[in-house]
Amino acid sequence: MDDHERFDAVVQMTELAETLRERLWQKRHDDLGALLHQAWMLKRSLATGISNPRIDDLYDRALRAGALGGKLLGAGGSGFMLFYCPPERQTRSGAN
């Protein structure tokens, strides 16, 4: 990815943050999942060290279990995953 592509990805991530703010004010909470997913995919495209196979597996398992999207939070080799899962999907199993 060249610098221009990285810049475009960061601009898109900024636009997604603005969209997220608007949707939350509109109480369109389920849009949060899709917006988090889009932002996570863009962030992963910025550099190879953003994610790893374990994080990718956890993310995929969360989606299979009902989450609509998520992202990695924290820095320096530690942190946690944040997922949005609507209430009606929260009791669903299948993340094995």
All heavy atoms as an XYZ file, in Angstrom:
756
protein
N       0.857     -1.163      0.000
C       0.000      0.000      0.000
C       0.908      1.233      0.000
O       1.794      1.368      0.843
C      -0.897     -0.045      1.244
C      -1.811      1.127      1.377
S      -2.869      1.017      2.841
C      -4.287      0.215      2.157
N       0.677      2.139     -0.919
C       1.500      3.351     -0.946
C       0.904      4.421     -0.027
O      -0.166      4.242      0.560
C       1.658      3.865     -2.383
C       0.355      4.325     -3.025
O      -0.585      4.713     -2.296
O       0.276      4.305     -4.262
N       1.619      5.525      0.109
C       1.192      6.590      1.020
C      -0.170      7.170      0.637
O      -0.971      7.512      1.507
C       2.231      7.705      1.069
C       3.486      7.299      1.830
O       3.419      6.330      2.612
O       4.524      7.960      1.642
N      -0.436      7.281     -0.653
C      -1.726      7.810     -1.105
C      -2.877      6.890     -0.675
O      -3.912      7.352     -0.198
C      -1.714      8.001     -2.625
C      -2.988      8.559     -3.167
N      -3.378      9.861     -2.957
C      -3.980      7.984     -3.879
C      -4.552     10.064     -3.529
N      -4.938      8.944     -4.103
N      -2.678      5.591     -0.816
C      -3.709      4.625     -0.410
C      -3.924      4.647      1.097
O      -5.054      4.568      1.576
C      -3.322      3.213     -0.863
C      -3.382      3.034     -2.372
C      -2.773      1.708     -2.809
O      -1.744      1.296     -2.237
O      -3.338      1.101     -3.736
N      -2.831      4.769      1.849
C      -2.951      4.875      3.310
C      -3.717      6.132      3.699
O      -4.573      6.098      4.575
C      -1.573      4.890      3.967
C      -0.981      3.544      4.144
C       0.257      3.609      5.046
N       0.964      2.370      4.983
C       1.966      2.101      4.148
N       2.395      3.024      3.339
N       2.536      0.914      4.147
N      -3.383      7.238      3.058
C      -4.076      8.496      3.336
C      -5.567      8.351      3.052
O      -6.405      8.764      3.861
C      -3.479      9.641      2.510
C      -4.150     10.953      2.754
C      -3.841     11.707      3.876
C      -5.105     11.432      1.861
C      -4.467     12.921      4.112
C      -5.739     12.642      2.097
C      -5.416     13.387      3.223
N      -5.911      7.755      1.920
C      -7.322      7.545      1.575
C      -8.027      6.681      2.617
O      -9.168      6.950      2.981
C      -7.460      6.902      0.194
C      -7.155      7.872     -0.940
O      -7.102      9.096     -0.689
O      -6.951      7.398     -2.073
N      -7.346      5.648      3.108
C      -7.938      4.775      4.128
C      -8.194      5.552      5.416
O      -9.244      5.401      6.048
C      -7.037      3.564      4.396
N      -7.252      6.405      5.810
C      -7.424      7.201      7.024
C      -8.571      8.202      6.843
O      -9.373      8.404      7.762
C      -6.101      7.909      7.409
C      -6.319      8.907      8.537
C      -5.062      6.875      7.811
N      -8.684      8.795      5.671
C      -9.806      9.707      5.399
C     -11.122      8.947      5.509
O     -12.084      9.428      6.131
C      -9.657     10.375      4.010
C     -10.941     11.083      3.599
C      -8.483     11.346      4.012
N     -11.191      7.754      4.950
C     -12.408      6.944      5.040
C     -12.731      6.596      6.491
O     -13.902      6.620      6.889
C     -12.253      5.659      4.225
C     -12.267      5.878      2.729
C     -12.041      4.569      1.993
O     -12.656      3.553      2.303
N     -11.146      4.590      1.026
N     -11.712      6.295      7.286
C     -11.934      5.984      8.694
C     -12.486      7.205      9.434
O     -13.374      7.070     10.283
C     -10.630      5.501      9.341
C     -10.205      4.132      8.853
S      -8.526      3.661      9.315
C      -8.621      3.682     11.081
N     -11.999      8.387      9.103
C     -12.502      9.623      9.709
C     -13.963      9.838      9.335
O     -14.791     10.192     10.185
C     -11.648     10.823      9.258
O     -10.292     10.582      9.620
C     -12.122     12.112      9.885
N     -14.286      9.599      8.078
C     -15.676      9.735      7.625
C     -16.581      8.731      8.331
O     -17.721      9.053      8.692
C     -15.745      9.574      6.107
C     -15.107     10.729      5.356
C     -14.921     10.471      3.875
O     -15.150      9.322      3.413
O     -14.539     11.406      3.164
N     -16.089      7.511      8.532
C     -16.871      6.506      9.250
C     -17.139      6.941     10.687
O     -18.229      6.714     11.220
C     -16.151      5.154      9.248
C     -16.194      4.373      7.941
C     -15.286      3.160      8.031
C     -17.611      3.951      7.611
N     -16.166      7.574     11.316
C     -16.351      8.058     12.691
C     -17.457      9.118     12.732
O     -18.296      9.116     13.651
C     -15.049      8.620     13.246
N     -17.481     10.004     11.759
C     -18.540     11.015     11.686
C     -19.903     10.365     11.458
O     -20.897     10.740     12.085
C     -18.248     12.023     10.573
C     -17.099     12.953     10.874
C     -17.391     13.876     12.042
O     -18.539     14.333     12.190
O     -16.453     14.138     12.825
N     -19.944      9.388     10.579
C     -21.190      8.661     10.322
C     -21.655      7.952     11.584
O     -22.843      7.971     11.918
C     -21.003      7.647      9.177
O     -20.603      8.349      8.004
C     -22.271      6.878      8.900
N     -20.722      7.342     12.290
C     -21.049      6.650     13.534
C     -21.682      7.617     14.537
O     -22.699      7.306     15.152
C     -19.804      6.013     14.128
C     -19.950      5.386     15.504
C     -20.966      4.259     15.484
C     -18.611      4.890     15.988
N     -21.094      8.786     14.681
C     -21.642      9.786     15.607
C     -23.078     10.144     15.224
O     -23.972     10.186     16.081
C     -20.758     11.030     15.606
C     -21.201     12.105     16.589
C     -20.232     13.263     16.598
N     -20.127     13.895     15.303
C     -20.845     14.955     14.945
N     -21.698     15.498     15.776
N     -20.699     15.477     13.749
N     -23.307     10.363     13.941
C     -24.660     10.703     13.470
C     -25.647      9.580     13.771
O     -26.761      9.821     14.235
C     -24.638     10.969     11.964
C     -23.908     12.218     11.564
C     -23.706     12.307     10.060
O     -24.329     11.510      9.311
O     -22.909     13.162      9.637
N     -25.245      8.341     13.488
C     -26.141      7.204     13.691
C     -26.460      7.004     15.171
O     -27.587      6.642     15.531
C     -25.540      5.931     13.113
C     -25.238      6.016     11.636
C     -26.483      6.037     10.772
N     -26.215      6.392      9.413
C     -25.702      5.601      8.479
N     -25.397      4.362      8.767
N     -25.499      6.038      7.269
N     -25.489      7.239     16.032
C     -25.752      7.112     17.466
C     -26.735      8.175     17.934
O     -27.625      7.887     18.733
C     -24.448      7.173     18.261
C     -23.553      5.951     18.123
C     -22.221      6.177     18.838
C     -24.236      4.698     18.650
N     -26.595      9.399     17.442
C     -27.556     10.453     17.784
C     -28.946     10.104     17.285
O     -29.950     10.471     17.904
C     -27.117     11.802     17.209
C     -26.109     12.495     18.062
C     -24.781     12.666     17.788
C     -26.323     13.103     19.339
N     -24.165     13.329     18.819
C     -25.091     13.617     19.780
C     -27.445     13.254     20.148
C     -24.945     14.277     20.990
C     -27.293     13.914     21.360
C     -26.057     14.409     21.767
N     -29.021      9.392     16.177
C     -30.309      8.978     15.609
C     -30.830      7.697     16.268
O     -31.876      7.189     15.887
C     -30.169      8.744     14.102
C     -29.801      9.976     13.325
C     -29.324      9.651     11.906
O     -29.143      8.498     11.524
N     -29.112     10.695     11.122
N     -30.091      7.177     17.236
C     -30.430      5.938     17.948
C     -30.491      4.734     17.007
O     -31.248      3.799     17.225
C     -31.718      6.095     18.748
C     -31.623      7.177     19.810
C     -32.782      7.132     20.753
C     -32.794      8.265     21.743
N     -31.623      8.551     22.480
N     -29.673      4.766     15.971
C     -29.567      3.650     15.029
C     -28.385      2.777     15.468
O     -27.372      2.672     14.790
C     -29.382      4.183     13.615
C     -30.617      4.931     13.128
C     -30.420      5.585     11.794
N     -30.030      4.625     10.766
C     -29.760      4.987      9.517
N     -29.872      6.252      9.143
N     -29.397      4.073      8.636
N     -28.563      2.156     16.629
C     -27.473      1.436     17.272
C     -26.957      0.259     16.459
O     -25.756     -0.043     16.499
C     -27.898      0.978     18.667
C     -28.284      2.130     19.534
N     -29.521      2.236     20.114
C     -27.614      3.250     19.889
C     -29.582      3.355     20.799
N     -28.437      3.992     20.683
N     -27.805     -0.431     15.739
C     -27.335     -1.597     14.986
C     -26.391     -1.206     13.850
O     -25.625     -2.042     13.372
C     -28.508     -2.412     14.451
C     -29.175     -3.240     15.538
O     -28.624     -3.324     16.661
O     -30.250     -3.796     15.284
N     -26.431      0.056     13.421
C     -25.475      0.512     12.408
C     -24.047      0.492     12.940
O     -23.090      0.428     12.176
C     -25.815      1.925     11.931
C     -27.081      1.983     11.096
O     -27.655      0.914     10.780
O     -27.514      3.098     10.757
N     -23.909      0.547     14.260
C     -22.592      0.537     14.894
C     -21.775     -0.672     14.449
O     -20.585     -0.549     14.149
C     -22.747      0.543     16.416
C     -21.497      0.407     17.257
C     -20.566      1.582     17.030
C     -21.868      0.295     18.728
N     -22.378     -1.833     14.394
C     -21.649     -3.047     14.023
C     -21.037     -2.966     12.640
O     -19.851     -3.238     12.463
N     -21.827     -2.575     11.664
C     -21.323     -2.487     10.287
C     -20.243     -1.420     10.161
O     -19.234     -1.622      9.463
C     -22.472     -2.194      9.327
N     -20.419     -0.300     10.855
C     -19.429      0.770     10.786
C     -18.119      0.354     11.465
O     -17.031      0.643     10.956
C     -19.982      2.049     11.414
C     -21.143      2.667     10.630
C     -21.834      3.743     11.456
C     -20.663      3.227      9.305
N     -18.220     -0.334     12.600
C     -17.014     -0.850     13.250
C     -16.293     -1.845     12.340
O     -15.065     -1.840     12.241
C     -17.363     -1.540     14.572
C     -17.659     -0.647     15.760
C     -18.154     -1.488     16.934
C     -16.441      0.165     16.155
N     -17.080     -2.696     11.680
C     -16.485     -3.687     10.781
C     -15.739     -2.991      9.635
O     -14.593     -3.348      9.319
C     -17.561     -4.622     10.239
C     -17.023     -5.660      9.322
N     -16.274     -6.737      9.770
C     -17.092     -5.779      7.975
C     -15.917     -7.474      8.732
N     -16.396     -6.910      7.637
N     -16.373     -2.009      9.020
C     -15.720     -1.285      7.920
C     -14.434     -0.617      8.394
O     -13.398     -0.679      7.708
C     -16.662     -0.236      7.345
C     -17.830     -0.806      6.584
C     -18.812      0.285      6.180
O     -18.462      1.449      6.081
N     -20.051     -0.096      5.956
N     -14.485      0.018      9.559
C     -13.298      0.694     10.090
C     -12.194     -0.306     10.407
O     -11.011     -0.036     10.154
C     -13.667      1.504     11.329
N     -12.553     -1.471     10.945
C     -11.556     -2.489     11.263
C     -10.874     -3.000      9.994
O      -9.657     -3.170      9.947
C     -12.194     -3.632     12.056
C     -11.269     -4.775     12.324
C     -11.427     -6.066     11.916
C     -10.043     -4.757     13.062
N     -10.374     -6.838     12.348
C      -9.502     -6.060     13.067
C      -9.334     -3.763     13.716
C      -8.302     -6.385     13.680
C      -8.130     -4.096     14.340
C      -7.649     -5.391     14.314
N     -11.657     -3.226      8.941
C     -11.072     -3.695      7.687
C     -10.119     -2.639      7.114
O      -9.034     -2.965      6.620
C     -12.165     -4.032      6.665
C     -13.030     -5.232      7.040
S     -12.085     -6.769      7.162
C     -12.210     -7.102      8.911
N     -10.509     -1.372      7.207
C      -9.624     -0.306      6.726
C      -8.348     -0.242      7.569
O      -7.250     -0.132      7.029
C     -10.339      1.045      6.766
C     -11.375      1.291      5.681
C     -12.214      2.516      6.009
C     -10.686      1.460      4.324
N      -8.494     -0.314      8.880
C      -7.319     -0.237      9.757
C      -6.367     -1.390      9.481
O      -5.147     -1.193      9.426
C      -7.753     -0.245     11.219
C      -6.603     -0.030     12.171
C      -7.086      0.145     13.585
C      -5.918      0.424     14.522
N      -6.363      0.731     15.868
N      -6.905     -2.588      9.296
C      -6.062     -3.752      9.002
C      -5.286     -3.567      7.704
O      -4.197     -4.112      7.541
C      -6.905     -5.017      8.903
C      -7.384     -5.506     10.247
C      -8.197     -6.784     10.124
N      -7.335     -7.869      9.692
C      -7.609     -8.696      8.695
N      -8.732     -8.589      8.020
N      -6.783     -9.658      8.371
N      -5.843     -2.796      6.780
C      -5.178     -2.592      5.489
C      -3.995     -1.628      5.588
O      -3.183     -1.554      4.662
C      -6.178     -2.074      4.449
O      -6.496     -0.715      4.680
N      -3.865     -0.904      6.691
C      -2.813      0.106      6.809
C      -1.420     -0.491      6.959
O      -0.450      0.065      6.470
C      -3.092      1.037      7.994
C      -4.340      1.906      7.882
C      -4.542      2.697      9.165
C      -4.256      2.823      6.674
N      -1.310     -1.618      7.658
C      -0.001     -2.228      7.891
C      -0.180     -3.692      8.287
O      -1.226     -4.072      8.819
C       0.749     -1.480      8.995
N       0.844     -4.481      8.083
C       0.748     -5.914      8.390
C       0.700     -6.191      9.888
O       0.154     -7.183     10.305
C       1.915     -6.692      7.768
O       3.147     -6.123      8.230
C       1.858     -6.642      6.251
N       1.250     -5.333     10.728
C       1.302     -5.580     12.159
C       0.050     -5.201     12.928
O      -0.004     -5.353     14.139
N      -0.977     -4.728     12.252
C      -2.212     -4.302     12.923
C      -2.922     -5.496     13.559
O      -3.498     -5.393     14.629
C      -3.173     -3.589     11.934
C      -2.533     -2.336     11.349
C      -4.512     -3.293     12.575
C      -2.377     -1.176     12.290
N      -2.908     -6.615     12.882
C      -3.594     -7.813     13.367
C      -2.640     -8.997     13.285
O      -1.496     -8.862     12.858
C      -4.858     -8.066     12.535
O      -5.635     -9.082     13.111
N      -3.132    -10.148     13.711
C      -2.366    -11.384     13.586
C      -3.377    -12.528     13.493
O      -4.587    -12.302     13.666
C      -1.386    -11.553     14.757
C      -2.074    -11.649     16.093
O      -3.069    -12.350     16.257
N      -1.544    -10.951     17.088
N      -2.930    -13.749     13.227
C      -3.883    -14.856     13.066
C      -4.782    -15.078     14.286
O      -5.958    -15.405     14.137
C      -2.983    -16.066     12.800
C      -1.772    -15.478     12.148
C      -1.565    -14.157     12.844
N      -4.260    -14.903     15.481
C      -5.091    -15.106     16.679
C      -6.200    -14.058     16.755
O      -7.358    -14.382     17.043
C      -4.236    -15.059     17.936
C      -5.092    -15.293     19.160
C      -4.302    -15.613     20.372
N      -5.250    -15.917     21.441
C      -5.069    -15.606     22.689
N      -3.958    -15.014     23.053
N      -5.965    -15.888     23.586
N      -5.851    -12.805     16.522
C      -6.859    -11.736     16.536
C      -7.885    -11.975     15.431
O      -9.089    -11.842     15.655
C      -6.194    -10.357     16.397
C      -5.386    -10.050     17.660
C      -7.229     -9.272     16.130
C      -4.482     -8.843     17.542
N      -7.419    -12.338     14.245
C      -8.342    -12.607     13.131
C      -9.293    -13.741     13.485
O     -10.487    -13.681     13.169
C      -7.566    -12.944     11.857
C      -6.808    -11.756     11.299
O      -7.125    -10.599     11.665
O      -5.876    -11.991     10.495
N      -8.778    -14.783     14.143
C      -9.626    -15.907     14.548
C     -10.676    -15.461     15.569
O     -11.847    -15.826     15.452
C      -8.774    -17.042     15.113
C      -9.621    -18.227     15.541
O     -10.357    -18.780     14.690
O      -9.555    -18.589     16.734
N     -10.256    -14.695     16.564
C     -11.210    -14.185     17.561
C     -12.289    -13.334     16.905
O     -13.472    -13.446     17.232
C     -10.481    -13.377     18.633
C      -9.593    -14.158     19.585
C      -8.756    -13.209     20.434
C     -10.434    -15.067     20.469
N     -11.880    -12.495     15.974
C     -12.835    -11.635     15.274
C     -13.841    -12.488     14.494
O     -15.054    -12.270     14.583
C     -12.088    -10.678     14.347
C     -12.974     -9.598     13.779
C     -13.183     -8.420     14.471
C     -13.609     -9.761     12.552
C     -14.003     -7.426     13.965
C     -14.429     -8.785     12.044
C     -14.623     -7.616     12.745
O     -15.445     -6.651     12.240
N     -13.340    -13.446     13.748
C     -14.223    -14.321     12.963
C     -15.179    -15.109     13.860
O     -16.357    -15.269     13.540
C     -13.406    -15.283     12.095
C     -12.674    -14.581     10.965
O     -13.052    -13.445     10.608
O     -11.703    -15.172     10.446
N     -14.683    -15.597     14.986
C     -15.537    -16.341     15.930
C     -16.635    -15.444     16.489
O     -17.780    -15.880     16.636
C     -14.690    -16.925     17.054
C     -13.816    -18.081     16.585
C     -12.872    -18.567     17.645
N     -13.618    -19.037     18.813
C     -13.059    -19.328     19.970
N     -11.754    -19.188     20.137
N     -13.786    -19.767     20.968
N     -16.301    -14.203     16.795
C     -17.305    -13.269     17.315
C     -18.388    -13.004     16.278
O     -19.583    -12.968     16.601
C     -16.646    -11.965     17.757
N     -18.003    -12.839     15.018
C     -18.993    -12.624     13.964
C     -19.897    -13.844     13.806
O     -21.115    -13.712     13.667
C     -18.312    -12.287     12.632
C     -17.566    -10.964     12.549
C     -16.990    -10.772     11.154
C     -18.433     -9.785     12.934
N     -19.297    -15.033     13.844
C     -20.101    -16.255     13.737
C     -21.055    -16.405     14.914
O     -22.123    -16.992     14.791
C     -19.199    -17.490     13.627
C     -18.524    -17.630     12.284
C     -17.897    -19.003     12.096
N     -17.085    -19.456     13.199
C     -15.774    -19.268     13.317
N     -15.119    -18.610     12.388
N     -15.121    -19.741     14.365
N     -20.678    -15.861     16.061
C     -21.507    -15.967     17.267
C     -22.579    -14.883     17.333
O     -23.392    -14.893     18.251
C     -20.632    -15.902     18.511
N     -22.603    -13.959     16.375
C     -23.668    -12.963     16.347
C     -23.249    -11.516     16.374
O     -24.088    -10.628     16.204
N     -21.965    -11.231     16.601
C     -21.516     -9.837     16.572
C     -21.647     -9.294     15.152
O     -21.491    -10.025     14.176
C     -20.074     -9.731     17.047
N     -21.922     -7.998     15.050
C     -22.034     -7.357     13.741
C     -20.735     -6.686     13.322
O     -20.557     -6.364     12.158
C     -23.168     -6.328     13.751
C     -24.566     -6.876     14.033
C     -25.590     -5.745     14.022
C     -24.937     -7.954     13.027
N     -19.843     -6.471     14.262
C     -18.568     -5.841     13.959
C     -17.812     -5.580     15.228
O     -18.333     -5.756     16.331
N     -16.573     -5.167     15.079
C     -15.761     -4.891     16.244
C     -14.441     -4.276     15.850
O     -14.196     -3.977     14.687
N     -13.597     -4.092     16.858
C     -12.273     -3.553     16.607
C     -11.366     -3.870     17.777
O     -11.816     -4.174     18.875
C     -12.321     -2.062     16.338
C     -12.747     -1.229     17.534
C     -12.735      0.256     17.243
C     -11.308      0.714     17.163
N     -11.082      2.012     16.630
N     -10.082     -3.764     17.525
C      -9.066     -3.955     18.538
C      -8.792     -2.613     19.199
O      -8.615     -1.600     18.515
C      -7.794     -4.503     17.887
C      -6.612     -4.779     18.786
C      -6.941     -5.896     19.772
C      -5.406     -5.173     17.945
N      -8.760     -2.600     20.521
C      -8.458     -1.385     21.281
C      -7.231     -1.630     22.134
O      -7.006     -2.736     22.616
C      -9.636     -1.020     22.186
C     -10.947     -0.735     21.456
C     -12.090     -0.663     22.448
C     -10.847      0.537     20.660
N      -6.434     -0.607     22.343
C      -5.228     -0.734     23.141
C      -4.013     -0.580     22.251
O      -4.113     -0.420     21.042
N      -2.847     -0.625     22.870
C      -1.616     -0.431     22.101
C      -0.471     -1.164     22.783
O      -0.573     -1.589     23.930
C      -1.304      1.057     22.009
N       0.614     -1.292     22.064
C       1.827     -1.843     22.643
C       1.795     -3.327     22.921
O       2.406     -3.797     23.866
N       1.074     -4.094     22.118
C       1.071     -5.537     22.282
C       0.051     -6.062     23.267
O       0.029     -7.245     23.576
N      -0.780     -5.201     23.796
C      -1.851     -5.670     24.663
C      -3.096     -4.840     24.386
O      -3.048     -3.846     23.690
C      -1.461     -5.560     26.138
O      -1.276     -4.209     26.486
N      -4.187     -5.254     24.930
C      -5.428     -4.541     24.702
C      -6.584     -5.511     24.751
O      -6.495     -6.566     25.368
N      -7.665     -5.154     24.070
C      -8.833     -6.018     24.057
C      -9.640     -5.764     22.801
O      -9.426     -4.775     22.100
C      -9.683     -5.816     25.318
C     -10.196     -4.407     25.487
C     -11.451     -4.048     25.031
C      -9.423     -3.442     26.108
C     -11.932     -2.763     25.186
C      -9.891     -2.153     26.279
C     -11.154     -1.813     25.815
N     -10.541     -6.686     22.531
C     -11.436     -6.548     21.387
C     -12.771     -6.001     21.878
O     -13.270     -6.430     22.922
C     -11.661     -7.896     20.702
C     -10.431     -8.534     20.089
S      -9.776     -7.654     18.658
C     -11.085     -7.814     17.467
N     -13.314     -5.084     21.137
C     -14.642     -4.528     21.392
C     -15.539     -4.996     20.261
O     -15.176     -4.876     19.085
C     -14.587     -2.998     21.407
C     -15.937     -2.300     21.388
C     -16.517     -2.290     22.801
C     -15.804     -0.891     20.858
N     -16.702     -5.568     20.606
C     -17.644     -6.035     19.597
C     -19.011     -5.430     19.851
O     -19.379     -5.181     21.003
C     -17.782     -7.563     19.630
C     -16.537     -8.272     19.227
C     -15.693     -8.820     20.179
C     -16.196     -8.397     17.891
C     -14.534     -9.473     19.819
C     -15.041     -9.047     17.519
C     -14.206     -9.587     18.480
N     -19.748     -5.215     18.772
C     -21.147     -4.826     18.916
C     -21.987     -6.032     18.534
O     -21.865     -6.573     17.429
C     -21.532     -3.638     18.036
C     -23.011     -3.369     18.151
C     -23.516     -2.728     19.269
C     -23.905     -3.830     17.191
C     -24.871     -2.531     19.428
C     -25.262     -3.637     17.346
C     -25.738     -2.992     18.458
O     -27.088     -2.806     18.620
N     -22.841     -6.432     19.455
C     -23.740     -7.556     19.237
C     -25.123     -7.128     19.714
O     -25.309     -6.833     20.894
C     -23.245     -8.764     20.026
S     -24.187    -10.263     19.702
N     -26.112     -7.069     18.818
C     -27.443     -6.639     19.243
C     -28.021     -7.586     20.294
O     -27.674     -8.776     20.323
C     -28.276     -6.662     17.962
C     -27.469     -7.321     16.926
C     -26.068     -7.448     17.411
N     -28.861     -7.071     21.167
C     -29.394     -7.879     22.266
C     -29.994     -9.214     21.833
O     -29.769    -10.231     22.489
C     -30.458     -6.978     22.889
C     -30.008     -5.596     22.562
C     -29.360     -5.693     21.210
N     -30.710     -9.241     20.724
C     -31.353    -10.491     20.310
C     -30.357    -11.559     19.866
O     -30.707    -12.725     19.749
C     -32.390    -10.233     19.209
C     -31.818     -9.744     17.901
C     -31.669     -8.223     17.808
O     -31.839     -7.534     18.829
O     -31.362     -7.743     16.703
N     -29.102    -11.195     19.645
C     -28.078    -12.156     19.247
C     -27.140    -12.519     20.388
O     -26.273    -13.361     20.235
C     -27.244    -11.591     18.102
C     -28.005    -11.432     16.820
C     -27.083    -10.851     15.785
N     -27.676    -10.890     14.478
C     -26.975    -11.015     13.361
N     -25.666    -11.106     13.406
N     -27.581    -11.035     12.206
N     -27.268    -11.888     21.530
C     -26.305    -12.056     22.605
C     -26.370    -13.426     23.282
O     -25.376    -13.839     23.863
C     -26.452    -10.945     23.638
C     -26.010     -9.629     23.070
C     -26.164     -8.487     24.045
O     -26.415     -8.676     25.227
N     -26.019     -7.278     23.536
N     -27.452    -14.109     23.213
C     -27.529    -15.433     23.849
C     -27.193    -16.547     22.868
O     -27.157    -17.700     23.238
C     -28.929    -15.682     24.423
O     -29.889    -15.588     23.381
C     -29.226    -14.679     25.522
N     -26.956    -16.204     21.628
C     -26.629    -17.186     20.606
C     -25.267    -17.793     20.870
O     -24.325    -17.107     21.223
C     -26.622    -16.471     19.256
C     -26.883    -17.376     18.108
C     -27.112    -16.527     16.896
N     -26.147    -16.945     15.923
C     -25.930    -16.335     14.788
N     -26.577    -15.260     14.498
N     -25.061    -16.791     13.949
N     -25.151    -19.077     20.694
C     -23.842    -19.723     20.840
C     -23.300    -20.032     19.452
O     -23.966    -19.834     18.461
C     -23.958    -20.979     21.672
O     -24.754    -21.923     20.990
N     -22.119    -20.557     19.415
C     -21.525    -20.917     18.127
C     -20.163    -20.294     17.928
O     -19.608    -20.333     16.851
N     -19.605    -19.705     18.966
C     -18.288    -19.091     18.846
C     -17.181    -20.104     19.044
O     -16.031    -19.743     19.165
C     -18.164    -17.964     19.869
N     -17.505    -21.381     19.087
C     -16.504    -22.411     19.366
C     -15.389    -22.407     18.372
O     -15.324    -22.376     17.310
C     -17.164    -23.787     19.401
C     -18.250    -23.822     20.455
O     -18.223    -23.027     21.388
N     -19.176    -24.722     20.297
